[in-house]
Amino acid sequence: MTAESADGPAVHHDRETSVVVLEHVVHGRAVATGRPYHNHFVPVITIRDRDRRGAAVPVRRAGAGAGS
């Protein structure tokens, strides 16, 4: 796959549940066939704490890839 462009991220944040949903899409072409490729990513992150700098510390990531 050769990446050509990307859209997003669109950010959805539910402050009551501390859940953040990010949506983005990568567009490209398959190297072997030249056919278009569109990969949609939707990470779902639950945030409960912040580190000493104030950055969010995720405690659970639904739908993350292997090893996450």
Secondary structure, 3 states (H helix, E strand, C coil): CEEEEEEEEEEEEECCCCEEEEEEEEEEECCCCCCEEEEEECCEEEEEEECCCCCEEEEEEECCCCCC
